[in-house]
Amino acid sequence: MANCINTNTAQYKELLEQSNLNPLILKARISIFQDQNGVDSYPELKDIIKSNKEISYQKNQAISDEGKIASEKTIRDLAAKIADRIGIPYKIESDRTKEYKGKIENNVAYIKLD
């Protein structure tokens, strides 16, 4: 379920100030919290900090994904859905000389296809 986070509310502004998180990360954590607890629920600071330890952003590297390669279309579709959900623009790159797999810079998510 996709939740639109209203960044003009007093609750959001208070959480942003208390948590010192990047606004994009905070919106993502609020969205995850609301997926788990209902859209009428709003997290407190302890819920946001607690979720920092519980949210795994990457798969365990011990699990083999050999033979499972996502198509470019799948990656683009997922990027669009995630960007829409958390309200962040994204750019997809295929430059193999760059050292990162993905990053957030200047409030834009960069995703490498390779």
C-alpha positions as a printed NumPy array, in Angstrom:
array([[  0.   ,   0.   ,   0.   ],
       [  1.385,   3.427,  -0.889],
       [  1.043,   6.16 ,   1.701],
       [  1.393,   9.817,   0.888],
       [  3.163,  11.565,   3.756],
       [  1.975,  15.113,   4.447],
       [  5.137,  17.058,   5.26 ],
       [  3.175,  20.114,   6.403],
       [  1.784,  18.526,   9.557],
       [  3.097,  19.42 ,  13.004],
       [  3.744,  15.705,  13.687],
       [  6.   ,  15.357,  10.647],
       [  7.906,  18.579,  11.36 ],
       [  8.443,  17.564,  14.985],
       [  9.719,  14.115,  13.977],
       [ 12.026,  15.654,  11.379],
       [ 13.531,  17.994,  13.961],
       [ 13.854,  15.336,  16.688],
       [ 15.257,  12.575,  14.5  ],
       [ 17.804,  14.577,  12.455],
       [ 17.089,  12.201,   9.565],
       [ 17.158,  13.024,   5.881],
       [ 13.554,  13.987,   4.988],
       [ 13.418,  11.225,   2.358],
       [ 14.492,   8.582,   4.864],
       [ 11.994,   9.88 ,   7.41 ],
       [  9.143,   9.71 ,   4.88 ],
       [ 10.119,   6.152,   3.987],
       [ 10.154,   5.105,   7.651],
       [  6.791,   6.765,   8.327],
       [  5.359,   4.962,   5.295],
       [  6.708,   1.603,   6.503],
       [  5.332,   2.265,   9.989],
       [  1.901,   3.082,   8.553],
       [  1.942,  -0.04 ,   6.37 ],
       [  2.47 ,  -2.102,   9.51 ],
       [  0.171,  -0.166,  11.866],
       [ -2.485,   1.44 ,   9.661],
       [ -2.547,   4.777,   7.869],
       [ -4.319,   6.463,  10.785],
       [ -1.337,   5.678,  13.031],
       [  1.574,   8.083,  13.237],
       [  4.924,   6.999,  14.65 ],
       [  6.655,   8.52 ,  17.616],
       [ 10.402,   9.136,  17.691],
       [ 11.022,   5.784,  19.435],
       [  9.23 ,   3.991,  16.584],
       [ 11.422,   5.699,  13.972],
       [ 14.643,   5.003,  15.86 ],
       [ 13.569,   1.423,  16.596],
       [ 12.819,   0.858,  12.934],
       [ 16.409,   1.848,  12.11 ],
       [ 17.587,  -1.438,  13.633],
       [ 14.792,  -3.536,  12.169],
       [ 14.755,  -2.356,   8.556],
       [ 17.123,  -4.206,   6.281],
       [ 17.639,  -2.294,   3.054],
       [ 19.736,  -4.992,   1.39 ],
       [ 19.344,  -8.726,   1.066],
       [ 21.576, -10.98 ,   3.071],
       [ 24.609, -11.625,   0.868],
       [ 24.75 , -15.253,   2.06 ],
       [ 21.627, -16.004,   0.021],
       [ 22.584, -16.807,  -3.546],
       [ 20.727, -15.093,  -6.344],
       [ 22.714, -16.887,  -9.009],
       [ 20.728, -17.16 , -12.192],
       [ 18.256, -14.479, -11.066],
       [ 18.897, -11.32 , -13.032],
       [ 16.282,  -8.594, -13.038],
       [ 15.484,  -7.139, -16.414],
       [ 15.966,  -3.445, -17.084],
       [ 12.185,  -3.07 , -17.356],
       [ 11.719,  -4.631, -13.899],
       [ 14.298,  -2.295, -12.372],
       [ 12.691,   0.735, -14.013],
       [  9.209,  -0.319, -12.864],
       [ 10.368,  -0.854,  -9.281],
       [ 12.251,   2.45 ,  -9.235],
       [  9.142,   4.289, -10.441],
       [  6.945,   2.646,  -7.788],
       [  9.398,   3.398,  -4.98 ],
       [  9.929,   6.972,  -6.168],
       [  6.183,   7.53 ,  -6.285],
       [  5.735,   6.039,  -2.836],
       [  8.315,   8.14 ,  -1.022],
       [  8.149,  11.167,  -3.299],
       [ 11.715,  11.275,  -4.558],
       [ 12.859,  11.817,  -8.123],
       [ 15.244,   9.227,  -9.55 ],
       [ 17.696,   8.792, -12.395],
       [ 18.795,   5.493, -13.863],
       [ 22.406,   5.271, -15.044],
       [ 24.413,   2.638, -16.86 ],
       [ 27.91 ,   4.064, -16.466],
       [ 30.139,   1.177, -15.338],
       [ 32.973,   3.506, -14.333],
       [ 31.066,   4.799, -11.31 ],
       [ 31.87 ,   3.11 ,  -7.996],
       [ 28.389,   2.952,  -6.471],
       [ 25.353,   0.73 ,  -7.061],
       [ 22.947,   3.444,  -6.016],
       [ 22.959,   6.621,  -3.982],
       [ 20.878,   9.593,  -2.888],
       [ 22.45 ,  12.925,  -3.706],
       [ 20.758,  16.344,  -3.656],
       [ 17.415,  14.623,  -2.966],
       [ 17.651,  12.543,  -6.162],
       [ 18.062,   8.76 ,  -6.11 ],
       [ 20.629,   7.433,  -8.59 ],
       [ 20.286,   3.791,  -9.628],
       [ 22.871,   1.903, -11.68 ],
       [ 21.552,  -0.772, -13.997],
       [ 24.688,  -2.886, -13.95 ]])
